[in-house]
Amino acid sequence: MKRITLAEAKEHLLEYLLDAEKQSIVITHNGEPIGALVGFKGDDDWFDFRLENDDLFLKRVAWARMTLRRGEGIPWQDVQTGRERRFELE
């Protein structure tokens, strides 16, 4: 993990973004961490990042896990025919 100052990040942003593809980069201000740079090697990394940070997607995953634990999974045949149950997210 690399630590850089906010001033360094501003001055060399592209360089650090490219470097962030290979390692984590923490940005500091007055010696304290204030953020991090995330680099993407390609579209797959960008897609994964969006999913990992999408509240609706994460709620759907949590709902699916909860229903499976209760034995309420959706039969594969229903998924294939489009008859799966709909659910409400809070």
N, C-alpha and C positions, 0 to 999 in steps of 0.2 A: 504494500500500500504506500502510495506516495502522498505527501502533504505539501501543499503549495499555499502561498498567501493569496489573498484576494487581488492584490496588485499584480502578482505574477499571472494569475488566471486572466485578468483583463488584458494584459500585454501580449500573452501568447495563447489565446483561447483555442485556436485551431490546432496548434501543436499538442496541447493538453487533451483536447477531445480525441484526437487520433491516438494518443497514448492511452487514453481511457479504454480503448478497445482491448488492451492487453492487461491492464492493471487498474485497481481502484485508485481514484484520486480524490482526496479530501481537500476542500478549500477552507482556509482558516482566516480569521480576522482578529487581530489583537491576540494571536496565539490560540484562539478557541475555534473548534470546528463549526462552520456555519452552513456547509453544503457539500455536495459531492458531484463529480462529473460521471456521467454514464455514457460510454461509447458503444456504438453498434457496428458490428462487423458486416452486417448486411440486413436485408429485409426480415429475415427470420428472427434476428435479435430484436429488431424494432417491434415486430409482431408480438413476441414473447413479453417484452416490456409493457406493451399496451395491455395485454391480458392480465399480467400480474398486478397492474395498477387500475383495473377497471372494477369499480364497486359492484355493478350489476353482475358481471361475470363471477366475481368472488362470492356473491350471494347465491347465485345459481349452483355453484360448486358446493357450498355449505348445505344448501337445501338437498341436493342430490345425495350427499354423504349421510345427512340425517335420515332421509327416507330409506336408504339402504340399510342403515343400522336398525331401523324399525321393521325391516323386512318388507318394505313397501316399494321395492324397485319396479321399474317399468319393464314388462316383458319385451324382449327383442322384436318379436313379431309386431307388437303395437308400434314400436319405433319405426320399423320398416314400412308399415302401412300408413303412418302419420296419425295413428289414433292414440298417441301417448297423452296422458293426463296433463292438463295445464295447471300451473301453480301460481300463487300470488306471492310476491315478495314484499316484505314490510319495508 
